Amino acid sequence: MRSMDQDYDYYGDYDDRQDQSGPLGLPWVVWMVAAGVLLLLVMLVSCRDTANPTGDIEGQVLGMPSTTEQPVALAGAAVLIAGNRIECGTRADNCVAETDATGTYRFADVPTGSYGLLFVYEDPTFAQGKPLDNQGREVNVSKDEIETVSVVLLPEGVTPPPIPADVSRDTAPPGGYIGGGGGITNNPFFWLWLMDRPYAFGYSRPPVIDAPRGGGPVTSRADLPSTSGTGRQYTRYGPSGAAGTKSTPKAISAKGVTRPGAAAVSTGSRTTTTARGVTRPGAAAINSSTRSSWNNQVSQTVRPPPRVSNFSVRSASTTSRGGGVRIGGK
């Protein structure tokens, strides 16, 4: 017969054996080591994100066939990004985005800082054969935020009128704006004003606009989400100095951008061609910190050669010629 002391010893041994095992029957020491490794990985990812913060840039490109016609979404427009020592040779998009059927584009995981964007579109059948002027914008990317940069390209030689002085709205109308129905939206330049100064029309950023190429009313979306599907926050734009907002991306010169012979722009999915005639004027070099080849950005063909020659951007840290982001050859 077992003694009471023996019984206590037996149950004590049983408890000790149970303490040595964790979930799934694995020893606790294994779970402790695994937890430590997981915590270390989380810390490393956190440190990496802090050391190399990024944001996104997205938007839409519209084009006006004439000064009397409502704009339409431009599929196949090229958007180039440069500046802030970005290494385009290591990016899958090669610093070039192409708009989809709705005229939208996106640059993902762009290092924080200031950039120049160049918007280019060529179609000999559009605007009665008159080319659309290129446009440039300067944008500052913030950590884990999405900058929205949208433009309306105008026929060459057209100067947009100033936004009416009395335009100011607190909120967008229910359902958004509908163009061509009368009032200010009947003016084709309304959409250019909305893209450049969305807060004047009740928007925190340029909305995605439905502007069908085949005709139909041009409409804007009234409700804009504050975050994207990736969880990143959309930047709110407002008048200079307005609390909780940033200044809208400002227009910068795109003059001096000419047709470079055989050179063309692409997202990198088609044939390579030589970027002849593409130069970096003066001291204004792209990727000056890494001396990357400009051909990284202008090396593929998707359509008739766009006018992208002599496109240059200096980062804000560059001191030559006064610094700042600059597009153009002069």
C-alpha positions in Angstrom: 0.0 0.0 0.0 1.3 3.5 -0.9 1.9 5.9 2.0 0.4 9.4 2.0 3.9 10.9 1.5 4.3 8.7 -1.6 1.0 10.0 -2.9 2.1 13.6 -2.5 5.4 12.8 -4.2 3.5 11.2 -7.1 1.3 14.2 -7.6 4.2 16.6 -7.3 6.0 14.8 -10.1 2.9 14.9 -12.2 2.6 18.7 -11.8 6.3 19.1 -12.7 5.7 17.2 -15.9 2.7 19.3 -16.8 4.6 22.6 -16.2 7.3 21.6 -18.8 4.7 21.4 -21.7 2.9 24.2 -23.5 0.3 24.4 -26.2 0.5 21.6 -28.8 2.6 19.6 -26.4 5.7 21.7 -27.0 7.9 22.6 -24.1 7.4 26.1 -22.7 11.0 26.9 -23.4 10.3 26.5 -27.2 7.4 28.9 -27.0 9.4 31.4 -25.1 12.2 31.3 -27.7 9.6 31.6 -30.5 8.0 34.6 -28.8 11.4 36.2 -28.5 12.2 35.7 -32.2 8.8 37.1 -33.2 9.3 40.2 -31.0 12.7 40.7 -32.6 11.2 40.5 -36.1 8.5 43.0 -35.2 11.2 45.4 -33.8 13.3 45.0 -37.0 10.4 45.7 -39.3 9.5 48.7 -37.1 13.0 50.1 -37.3 13.1 49.6 -41.0 9.9 51.5 -41.5 11.1 54.3 -39.3 14.5 54.4 -41.2 12.9 54.3 -44.6 9.4 55.8 -44.4 7.3 55.8 -47.6 3.9 57.1 -48.9 1.9 56.7 -52.1 1.0 59.1 -54.9 -2.2 58.6 -57.0 -4.5 60.6 -59.1 -6.2 61.1 -62.4 -5.4 62.6 -65.8 -8.1 64.3 -67.8 -7.8 66.1 -71.2 -9.9 68.8 -72.7 -10.6 68.3 -76.4 -11.3 72.0 -76.8 -12.1 75.0 -74.7 -15.9 74.4 -75.3 -16.0 70.7 -74.5 -16.1 68.9 -71.2 -12.9 67.0 -70.4 -12.5 63.2 -70.7 -10.4 60.6 -68.9 -7.1 59.9 -70.7 -6.1 56.2 -70.8 -2.5 55.7 -71.6 -1.1 59.0 -70.4 2.4 58.8 -69.0 3.3 60.1 -65.5 6.9 60.4 -64.6 8.3 60.9 -61.1 11.8 62.1 -60.3 13.7 64.0 -57.6 14.5 63.4 -53.9 17.3 61.0 -54.9 14.8 58.3 -55.8 16.5 55.2 -57.3 14.3 54.5 -60.4 16.5 51.6 -61.5 15.4 49.6 -58.5 11.7 50.2 -58.8 9.4 47.8 -60.7 7.6 50.8 -62.3 10.9 52.5 -63.3 9.4 55.8 -62.0 6.9 55.8 -64.9 3.2 55.1 -64.5 0.6 54.7 -67.2 -3.1 55.7 -66.7 -5.8 53.1 -67.0 -9.2 53.4 -68.7 -10.4 55.8 -66.0 -7.4 58.0 -66.3 -6.0 57.0 -62.9 -2.4 56.2 -62.0 -0.5 55.2 -58.8 3.0 55.2 -57.4 3.3 52.9 -54.4 5.9 53.1 -51.6 7.6 56.3 -52.6 10.3 57.5 -50.1 9.1 60.6 -48.2 10.2 63.9 -49.6 9.6 66.3 -52.4 9.2 65.2 -56.1 8.4 66.5 -59.5 5.7 64.8 -61.6 5.4 65.2 -65.3 2.2 64.4 -67.1 2.4 63.6 -70.8 -0.2 62.5 -73.3 0.0 62.0 -77.1 -2.8 61.0 -79.5 -2.9 62.5 -82.9 -6.6 62.0 -83.1 -7.4 63.9 -79.9 -8.2 67.6 -79.7 -8.5 67.8 -83.5 -4.9 66.9 -83.9 -3.6 69.7 -81.6 -1.2 68.3 -79.0 -1.9 68.6 -75.3 0.5 70.6 -73.3 2.5 68.7 -70.7 2.0 69.7 -67.1 4.3 69.5 -64.1 3.5 69.3 -60.4 5.6 69.4 -57.2 4.4 67.2 -54.4 5.7 66.4 -50.9 5.2 62.8 -49.8 4.5 62.2 -46.1 5.0 59.0 -44.1 2.1 56.5 -44.5 0.0 59.0 -46.4 -1.4 59.1 -49.9 -0.9 62.3 -51.9 -3.6 62.9 -54.6 -2.3 64.7 -57.7 -4.7 65.1 -60.6 -4.5 67.3 -63.6 -6.5 68.4 -66.7 -4.3 68.7 -69.8 -5.2 71.5 -72.2 -4.7 71.9 -75.9 -1.4 73.5 -76.8 -1.5 77.3 -76.5 -4.6 77.5 -74.3 -4.3 79.5 -71.2 -6.8 78.6 -68.4 -8.8 81.5 -67.0 -8.5 82.2 -63.3 -10.9 80.6 -60.9 -13.9 82.9 -60.1 -13.2 85.0 -57.1 -16.6 84.3 -55.5 -16.2 80.5 -55.6 -16.1 79.0 -52.1 -18.1 76.1 -50.7 -18.1 74.3 -47.3 -19.2 70.9 -48.7 -19.7 69.2 -52.0 -23.3 68.9 -53.1 -25.0 65.5 -52.5 -23.9 63.1 -55.2 -21.1 65.4 -56.2 -20.9 67.8 -59.2 -22.3 67.1 -62.6 -20.8 68.9 -65.5 -22.6 70.4 -68.4 -25.9 70.9 -66.5 -25.6 74.7 -66.1 -24.0 77.1 -63.8 -20.3 77.0 -63.1 -20.0 73.3 -64.0 -21.1 74.1 -67.5 -17.7 75.7 -67.9 -15.2 73.0 -69.1 -12.4 74.7 -67.0 -14.4 73.9 -63.8 -12.7 70.5 -63.6 -9.3 72.1 -63.9 -10.1 74.4 -61.0 -11.5 71.5 -59.0 -8.3 69.5 -59.5 -6.0 72.4 -58.6 -8.0 73.8 -55.7 -10.4 71.1 -54.4 -11.0 72.8 -51.0 -12.7 75.7 -52.8 -15.4 73.3 -53.9 -15.9 71.4 -50.7 -13.4 68.6 -51.2 -10.4 67.6 -49.0 -8.6 66.3 -52.1 -9.3 65.9 -55.8 -12.1 63.3 -56.2 -12.1 60.6 -58.8 -14.1 62.0 -61.7 -16.2 59.9 -64.1 -15.5 61.5 -67.5 -16.3 58.9 -70.2 -14.4 59.1 -73.5 -17.5 58.2 -75.5 -19.5 61.1 -74.1 -22.0 61.5 -71.3 -22.1 63.7 -68.2 -18.9 64.4 -66.2 -19.5 63.7 -62.6 -17.5 63.8 -59.3 -17.9 61.6 -56.3 -19.2 63.4 -53.2 -18.0 61.1 -50.4 -14.2 60.5 -50.2 -12.8 57.8 -47.9 -10.2 59.0 -45.4 -8.1 55.8 -45.8 -7.3 53.4 -48.6 -7.6 49.6 -48.7 -4.0 49.5 -47.6 -4.8 51.4 -44.4 -2.9 54.5 -45.5 -4.4 57.9 -44.8 -5.3 60.3 -47.7 -3.7 63.7 -47.3 -6.2 66.5 -46.8 -5.5 69.7 -48.7 -6.6 73.2 -47.8 -5.7 76.9 -48.0 -2.1 77.7 -46.8 -1.9 77.5 -43.1 -5.3 75.7 -42.6 -5.2 73.4 -39.6 -4.9 69.7 -40.4 -4.2 70.2 -44.1 -1.3 70.5 -46.5 -1.0 73.0 -49.4 -2.1 71.5 -52.7 0.6 70.3 -55.0 1.8 73.3 -56.9 2.2 73.7 -60.7 5.8 73.8 -61.9 7.1 74.5 -65.4 7.1 71.7 -67.9 8.6 73.9 -70.7 11.5 72.7 -72.7 10.1 69.1 -72.8 10.3 68.1 -76.5 10.0 65.1 -78.7 13.1 63.0 -78.3 13.2 61.1 -81.6 13.0 57.4 -80.9 12.7 57.7 -77.1 9.4 56.7 -75.5 7.9 56.1 -72.1 6.5 53.0 -70.6 5.8 51.0 -67.5 8.4 48.5 -68.7 6.2 45.9 -70.2 7.1 46.2 -73.9 10.0 46.6 -76.3 13.1 48.6 -75.4 14.3 51.4 -77.5 17.2 53.9 -77.3 16.5 57.1 -75.5 18.2 59.3 -78.0 18.0 63.0 -77.5 17.2 62.7 -73.8 19.5 64.9 -71.8 20.0 66.3 -68.3 20.6 70.0 -68.9 23.2 71.8 -66.8 23.8 70.6 -63.3 20.2 69.4 -62.8 20.6 65.7 -62.8 18.1 63.0 -61.9 19.2 60.6 -59.2 22.3 62.7 -58.5 23.1 60.7 -55.4 23.4 57.4 -57.3 24.3 58.6 -60.8 21.5 56.4 -62.2 21.0 56.4 -65.9 18.1 58.6 -67.1 17.5 55.7 -69.6 16.1 53.7 -66.6 13.1 56.0 -66.9 12.9 56.5 -70.6 13.8 53.1 -72.1 10.6 51.4 -73.1 8.0 51.9 -75.9 4.2 51.7 -75.4 2.9 54.3 -78.0 4.2 57.0 -80.3 7.1 58.8 -78.7 5.8 61.2 -76.0 7.5 64.6 -75.6 9.7 63.7 -72.6 13.2 65.0 -73.7 15.0 67.4 -71.4 12.9 66.5 -68.4 14.9 67.2 -65.3 14.1 67.4 -61.6 16.3 68.6 -58.8 15.6 67.6 -55.2 15.0 70.3 -52.6 18.4 69.7 -51.1 20.2 70.6 -54.4 21.8 74.1 -54.2 22.6 74.7 -57.8 20.3 77.3 -59.5 18.5 78.0 -56.3 17.5 74.4 -55.5 13.9 73.1 -55.4 12.1 70.7 -57.6 12.2 71.7 -61.2 10.8 70.2 -64.5 12.0 71.4 -67.8 15.1 71.9 -69.9 15.8 75.6 -69.3 
